[in-house]
Amino acid sequence: MTMARPNPPNDGFDQFIPIRKSDILAALLKQGAFESDDERDKFGRFCDMLAAIAHYHYFETLERLRGDYYYFSPEVAPHAAFDRDAHDRAYADLTRSLEEVLEEANFTEIPHADIREAHRRRSGLRVRIAAPLDDFREVRFWRRGRHTETFELSRWFGLSRSEIEAEVYDDVVLMVAVKAAGELGSRSELRKLTRRKTIPGSVLFKYFRNIPASALNALFPNARVVMSSKDRLALGVPAIAGGVPILLKVYATITVLFLVIGFYLGENPTVEQKDMATALAALGGLVALGGFIVQQWIRYQARSLRHQIELNDNVYFRNINNNAGIFDYLIGTAEDQQSKEVFLAYHFLHTAAAPPTAAELDARIEAWLQESFGLKVRFAVTAALDKLQRLGLLRREGERLFVSPLDGALAQLQAVWVKFLTPERQSADG
């Protein structure tokens, strides 16, 4: 019952319907398009049966997704037992299953070019992030829903502040495929994975909420803070101001220090008393220079740690779920989105004064969602009609669309449900 849906037009709207299923159903029942209370009750039963069938279908999808992920889960770790061909086939099955569920849940994949461009603007995150893609076999992002938030940025070392508006994604799913042991180029790569407690050949999934588009790089497992130009300036100017006088002092006396060292090593026969005093001053200067370097390094590390904490906080408090745990949530939201789409498509076909075309149906539903909930959405009309047709509820005459009356629709859904539970289907599934 899985169908492929075309990519939505790039008009700034998503296919995601962020309204509860019960609220949509209540609004449909309230608008008075039904001829009688009996018909209204039948439509409610129709929606309940549709939801039950979707739940059964997605339970099968969930089991398949769990099975596909078993050999890539970092909690299982049998990855070394795979040969390369078997590993690639299993990986293809996993990504195909995931893509289907994300598509039905109305997620859209984010190209890496868009991630780099968004991060270049760096709205909403005050630090620079380095996250090399070469560390992994594959890294992919999907997002769903978006809104605009206002962020406050400090400039000129906190003396000036400004507000900017930035795009924020409501939901983000991250997939990171770790290189298999045979794909690692060196022992240092293996040691790096070991430090991160990451198993070669595993696949990591992470689910985040409310992530600025410019902060997606911060979600990478290997993300690290890189000093910005402002931070380098804040550390570099004091270092130059404090270090140059020490260097000049050491430079002026360094030859005398070497002369005294040569005397103690037996290279020079004599050394004057004033040279000893100068050598001690030079030695003190070297010690001071060393201490200054250590002090600047500690400041650098402290600033890096502060920024790393900011980065970790940004990720930690937005992380919803990880690895196999995200499957239940994704399946639930895919089931919810598909049910709402079919509810809407059937209702507006059933109550239409004249059989509409797909484009007319699409426009009516989008207008109703905006009027009823203030929601601008690109309705997934093709997917909804495909689902109705697979259930045996839709008939086409040219471009015009017809659905079964409620009595016939309820009987058809009952037949679909019985077919799910027949011994023939159970034995075939087994």
KAHU-V158070 format. One record per pair of residues at least 4 apart in sequence whose C-alpha atoms are under 8 Angstrom apart, sorted by the first residue. I is the first residue (numbers start at 1). J is the second residue. If there is no record, write none. Layout:
i=I j=J
i=I j=J
This chain:
i=1 j=57
i=1 j=387
i=1 j=390
i=2 j=100
i=3 j=383
i=3 j=386
i=3 j=387
i=4 j=100
i=4 j=383
i=5 j=103
i=5 j=380
i=5 j=382
i=5 j=383
i=6 j=382
i=8 j=14
i=8 j=15
i=8 j=378
i=8 j=380
i=13 j=376
i=13 j=377
i=13 j=378
i=14 j=106
i=14 j=144
i=14 j=145
i=14 j=377
i=14 j=378
i=15 j=106
i=15 j=377
i=15 j=378
i=15 j=379
i=15 j=380
i=16 j=105
i=16 j=106
i=16 j=107
i=16 j=144
i=16 j=145
i=16 j=337
i=16 j=377
i=16 j=378
i=17 j=337
i=17 j=377
i=19 j=23
i=19 j=24
i=20 j=24
i=21 j=25
i=21 j=336
i=21 j=339
i=21 j=340
i=22 j=26
i=23 j=27
i=24 j=28
i=24 j=340
i=25 j=29
i=25 j=44
i=25 j=343
i=26 j=30
i=27 j=31
i=27 j=372
i=28 j=32
i=28 j=33
i=28 j=347
i=29 j=33
i=29 j=34
i=29 j=40
i=33 j=351
i=34 j=39
i=34 j=40
i=34 j=351
i=35 j=39
i=35 j=40
i=36 j=40
i=37 j=41
i=38 j=42
i=39 j=43
i=39 j=406
i=40 j=44
i=41 j=45
i=42 j=46
i=42 j=406
i=42 j=407
i=42 j=410
i=43 j=47
i=43 j=406
i=44 j=48
i=45 j=49
i=45 j=410
i=46 j=50
i=46 j=406
i=46 j=409
i=46 j=410
i=46 j=413
i=47 j=51
i=47 j=343
i=48 j=52
i=49 j=53
i=49 j=410
i=49 j=413
i=49 j=414
i=50 j=54
i=50 j=339
i=50 j=413
i=51 j=55
i=51 j=335
i=51 j=339
i=52 j=56
i=53 j=57
i=53 j=417
i=54 j=58
i=54 j=335
i=54 j=338
i=54 j=339
i=55 j=59
i=55 j=335
i=56 j=60
i=57 j=61
i=58 j=62
i=58 j=331
i=58 j=335
i=59 j=63
i=59 j=331
i=60 j=64
i=61 j=65
i=61 j=331
i=62 j=66
i=62 j=327
i=62 j=328
i=62 j=331
i=63 j=67
i=64 j=68
i=64 j=97
i=65 j=69
i=65 j=94
i=65 j=97
i=65 j=98
i=65 j=327
i=66 j=70
i=66 j=324
i=66 j=327
i=68 j=90
i=68 j=91
i=68 j=93
i=68 j=94
i=68 j=97
i=69 j=73
i=69 j=94
i=69 j=324
i=70 j=76
i=71 j=76
i=71 j=77
i=71 j=78
i=71 j=79
i=71 j=202
i=72 j=76
i=72 j=77
i=72 j=78
i=72 j=79
i=72 j=201
i=72 j=202
i=72 j=203
i=73 j=77
i=73 j=202
i=73 j=203
i=73 j=204
i=73 j=323
i=73 j=324
i=74 j=198
i=74 j=199
i=74 j=202
i=74 j=203
i=74 j=204
i=77 j=199
i=77 j=202
i=78 j=82
i=79 j=180
i=79 j=200
i=79 j=201
i=79 j=202
i=80 j=180
i=80 j=181
i=80 j=201
i=82 j=86
i=82 j=87
i=83 j=87
i=84 j=88
i=85 j=89
i=86 j=90
i=87 j=91
i=88 j=92
i=89 j=93
i=90 j=94
i=91 j=95
i=92 j=96
i=93 j=97
i=94 j=98
i=95 j=99
i=96 j=100
i=97 j=101
i=98 j=102
i=99 j=103
i=100 j=104
i=101 j=105
i=101 j=330
i=101 j=331
i=101 j=334
i=102 j=106
i=102 j=107
i=102 j=108
i=102 j=142
i=102 j=330
i=102 j=334
i=103 j=107
i=103 j=108
i=104 j=334
i=104 j=335
i=104 j=337
i=104 j=338
i=105 j=330
i=105 j=331
i=105 j=333
i=105 j=334
i=105 j=335
i=105 j=336
i=105 j=337
i=105 j=338
i=106 j=144
i=106 j=334
i=106 j=337
i=107 j=142
i=107 j=143
i=107 j=144
i=108 j=142
i=108 j=143
i=108 j=144
i=109 j=140
i=109 j=141
i=109 j=142
i=109 j=143
i=110 j=114
i=110 j=115
i=110 j=140
i=110 j=141
i=110 j=142
i=110 j=143
i=111 j=115
i=111 j=140
i=111 j=141
i=112 j=116
i=112 j=140
i=113 j=117
i=114 j=118
i=115 j=119
i=115 j=213
i=115 j=214
i=115 j=216
i=115 j=217
i=116 j=120
i=117 j=121
i=118 j=122
i=118 j=213
i=118 j=214
i=118 j=215
i=119 j=123
i=119 j=213
i=119 j=214
i=119 j=215
i=119 j=216
i=119 j=217
i=120 j=214
i=121 j=214
i=122 j=126
i=122 j=128
i=122 j=214
i=122 j=215
i=123 j=151
i=123 j=164
i=123 j=165
i=123 j=166
i=123 j=212
i=123 j=214
i=123 j=215
i=124 j=151
i=124 j=152
i=124 j=153
i=124 j=166
i=124 j=212
i=124 j=214
i=124 j=215
i=125 j=214
i=125 j=215
i=126 j=153
i=127 j=225
i=127 j=226
i=127 j=227
i=127 j=228
i=127 j=307
i=127 j=311
i=128 j=225
i=128 j=226
i=128 j=227
i=128 j=228
i=129 j=217
i=129 j=218
i=129 j=223
i=129 j=224
i=129 j=225
i=129 j=226
i=130 j=217
i=130 j=223
i=130 j=224
i=130 j=225
i=130 j=226
i=131 j=217
i=131 j=218
i=131 j=220
i=131 j=222
i=131 j=223
i=131 j=224
i=132 j=222
i=132 j=223
i=133 j=138
i=133 j=139
i=135 j=178
i=135 j=179
i=135 j=189
i=135 j=222
i=136 j=176
i=136 j=177
i=136 j=178
i=136 j=179
i=137 j=176
i=137 j=177
i=137 j=178
i=137 j=179
i=138 j=175
i=138 j=176
i=138 j=177
i=138 j=178
i=139 j=174
i=139 j=175
i=139 j=176
i=139 j=177
i=140 j=174
i=140 j=175
i=140 j=176
i=141 j=172
i=141 j=173
i=141 j=174
i=141 j=175
i=142 j=172
i=142 j=173
i=142 j=174
i=143 j=169
i=143 j=170
i=143 j=171
i=143 j=172
i=143 j=173
i=144 j=169
i=144 j=170
i=144 j=171
i=144 j=172
i=145 j=169
i=145 j=170
i=145 j=171
i=146 j=167
i=146 j=168
i=146 j=169
i=146 j=170
i=147 j=167
i=147 j=168
i=147 j=169
i=147 j=170
i=148 j=165
i=148 j=166
i=148 j=167
i=148 j=168
i=149 j=165
i=149 j=166
i=149 j=167
i=149 j=168
i=150 j=163
i=150 j=164
i=150 j=165
i=150 j=166
i=151 j=163
i=151 j=164
i=151 j=165
i=151 j=166
i=152 j=161
i=152 j=162
i=152 j=163
i=152 j=164
i=153 j=161
i=153 j=162
i=153 j=163
i=153 j=164
i=154 j=158
i=154 j=159
i=154 j=160
i=154 j=161
i=154 j=162
i=155 j=159
i=155 j=160
i=155 j=161
i=155 j=162
i=156 j=160
i=166 j=212
i=166 j=213
i=167 j=212
i=167 j=213
i=168 j=210
i=168 j=211
i=168 j=212
i=168 j=213
i=169 j=209
i=169 j=210
i=169 j=211
i=169 j=212
i=169 j=213
i=170 j=209
i=170 j=210
i=170 j=211
i=171 j=207
i=171 j=208
i=171 j=209
i=171 j=210
i=171 j=211
i=172 j=207
i=172 j=208
i=172 j=209
i=172 j=210
i=172 j=211
i=173 j=205
i=173 j=206
i=173 j=207
i=173 j=208
i=174 j=204
i=174 j=205
i=174 j=206
i=174 j=207
i=174 j=219
i=175 j=203
i=175 j=204
i=175 j=205
i=175 j=206
i=176 j=203
i=176 j=204
i=176 j=205
i=177 j=201
i=177 j=202
i=177 j=203
i=177 j=204
i=178 j=199
i=178 j=200
i=178 j=201
i=178 j=202
i=178 j=203
i=178 j=204
i=179 j=183
i=179 j=184
i=179 j=200
i=179 j=201
i=179 j=202
i=180 j=184
i=180 j=200
i=180 j=201
i=180 j=202
i=181 j=190
i=181 j=200
i=181 j=201
i=184 j=189
i=184 j=190
i=185 j=189
i=186 j=190
i=187 j=191
i=188 j=192
i=189 j=193
i=190 j=194
i=190 j=200
i=191 j=195
i=192 j=196
i=193 j=197
i=193 j=198
i=193 j=199
i=193 j=200
i=194 j=198
i=194 j=199
i=198 j=202
i=203 j=323
i=204 j=322
i=204 j=323
i=205 j=322
i=205 j=323
i=205 j=324
i=205 j=326
i=206 j=319
i=206 j=320
i=206 j=321
i=206 j=322
i=206 j=323
i=206 j=326
i=207 j=319
i=207 j=320
i=207 j=321
i=207 j=322
i=207 j=326
i=208 j=318
i=208 j=319
i=208 j=320
i=208 j=321
i=209 j=318
i=209 j=319
i=209 j=320
i=210 j=318
i=211 j=215
i=211 j=216
i=211 j=318
i=212 j=216
i=215 j=219
i=216 j=220
i=217 j=223
i=218 j=223
i=218 j=224
i=218 j=311
i=218 j=315
i=219 j=223
i=219 j=315
i=224 j=308
i=225 j=304
i=225 j=307
i=225 j=308
i=225 j=311
i=226 j=304
i=227 j=231
i=227 j=232
i=227 j=304
i=228 j=232
i=229 j=233
i=230 j=234
i=231 j=235
i=232 j=236
i=233 j=237
i=234 j=238
i=235 j=239
i=235 j=296
i=235 j=299
i=235 j=300
i=236 j=240
i=237 j=241
i=238 j=242
i=239 j=243
i=239 j=296
i=240 j=244
i=241 j=245
i=242 j=246
i=243 j=247
i=243 j=289
i=243 j=292
i=244 j=248
i=245 j=249
i=246 j=250
i=246 j=285
i=246 j=288
i=246 j=289
i=247 j=251
i=247 j=285
i=247 j=289
i=248 j=252
i=249 j=253
i=249 j=282
i=249 j=285
i=250 j=254
i=250 j=282
i=250 j=285
i=250 j=286
i=251 j=255
i=253 j=257
i=253 j=278
i=253 j=279
i=253 j=281
i=253 j=282
i=254 j=258
i=254 j=279
i=254 j=282
i=255 j=259
i=256 j=260
i=256 j=275
i=256 j=278
i=256 j=279
i=257 j=261
i=257 j=275
i=257 j=278
i=257 j=279
i=257 j=280
i=257 j=282
i=257 j=283
i=258 j=262
i=259 j=263
i=259 j=268
i=259 j=271
i=260 j=264
i=260 j=271
i=260 j=275
i=260 j=276
i=260 j=279
i=261 j=265
i=262 j=266
i=262 j=267
i=262 j=268
i=263 j=267
i=263 j=268
i=263 j=269
i=263 j=270
i=263 j=271
i=264 j=268
i=271 j=275
i=271 j=276
i=272 j=276
i=273 j=277
i=274 j=278
i=275 j=279
i=276 j=280
i=277 j=281
i=278 j=282
i=279 j=283
i=280 j=284
i=281 j=285
i=282 j=286
i=283 j=287
i=284 j=288
i=285 j=289
i=286 j=290
i=287 j=291
i=288 j=292
i=289 j=293
i=290 j=294
i=291 j=295
i=292 j=296
i=293 j=297
i=294 j=298
i=295 j=299
i=296 j=300
i=297 j=301
i=298 j=302
i=299 j=303
i=300 j=304
i=301 j=305
i=302 j=306
i=303 j=307
i=304 j=308
i=305 j=309
i=306 j=310
i=307 j=311
i=308 j=312
i=309 j=313
i=310 j=314
i=311 j=315
i=312 j=316
i=313 j=317
i=314 j=318
i=315 j=319
i=321 j=325
i=321 j=326
i=322 j=326
i=323 j=327
i=325 j=329
i=326 j=330
i=327 j=331
i=328 j=332
i=329 j=333
i=330 j=334
i=331 j=335
i=332 j=336
i=333 j=337
i=334 j=338
i=335 j=339
i=336 j=340
i=337 j=341
i=338 j=342
i=338 j=384
i=339 j=343
i=340 j=344
i=341 j=345
i=341 j=379
i=341 j=380
i=341 j=381
i=341 j=384
i=342 j=346
i=342 j=384
i=342 j=385
i=342 j=387
i=342 j=388
i=343 j=347
i=344 j=348
i=344 j=365
i=345 j=349
i=345 j=361
i=345 j=365
i=345 j=381
i=345 j=384
i=345 j=385
i=346 j=350
i=346 j=388
i=346 j=403
i=347 j=351
i=348 j=352
i=348 j=361
i=348 j=364
i=348 j=365
i=349 j=355
i=349 j=356
i=349 j=361
i=349 j=401
i=349 j=402
i=349 j=403
i=350 j=402
i=350 j=403
i=350 j=404
i=350 j=405
i=352 j=356
i=355 j=400
i=355 j=401
i=355 j=402
i=356 j=360
i=356 j=361
i=356 j=400
i=356 j=401
i=357 j=361
i=357 j=399
i=357 j=400
i=357 j=401
i=358 j=362
i=358 j=381
i=358 j=382
i=358 j=399
i=358 j=400
i=358 j=401
i=359 j=363
i=360 j=364
i=361 j=365
i=361 j=381
i=362 j=366
i=362 j=379
i=362 j=380
i=362 j=381
i=363 j=367
i=364 j=368
i=365 j=369
i=365 j=379
i=366 j=370
i=366 j=376
i=366 j=377
i=366 j=378
i=366 j=379
i=367 j=371
i=368 j=372
i=369 j=373
i=369 j=374
i=369 j=375
i=369 j=376
i=369 j=377
i=370 j=374
i=370 j=375
i=370 j=376
i=370 j=377
i=371 j=375
i=380 j=384
i=381 j=385
i=382 j=386
i=383 j=387
i=384 j=388
i=385 j=389
i=385 j=394
i=386 j=390
i=387 j=391
i=388 j=392
i=388 j=393
i=388 j=394
i=389 j=393
i=389 j=394
i=389 j=395
i=391 j=412
i=391 j=413
i=391 j=416
i=392 j=412
i=393 j=403
i=393 j=404
i=393 j=409
i=393 j=412
i=394 j=401
i=394 j=402
i=394 j=403
i=394 j=404
i=395 j=401
i=395 j=402
i=395 j=403
i=395 j=404
i=396 j=400
i=396 j=401
i=396 j=402
i=397 j=401
i=397 j=402
i=404 j=408
i=404 j=409
i=405 j=409
i=406 j=410
i=407 j=411
i=408 j=412
i=409 j=413
i=410 j=414
i=411 j=415
i=412 j=416
i=413 j=417
i=414 j=418
i=415 j=419
i=416 j=420
i=417 j=421
i=418 j=422
i=419 j=425
i=420 j=425
i=420 j=426
i=421 j=425
i=421 j=426
i=422 j=426
i=423 j=427
i=424 j=428
i=425 j=429
i=426 j=430
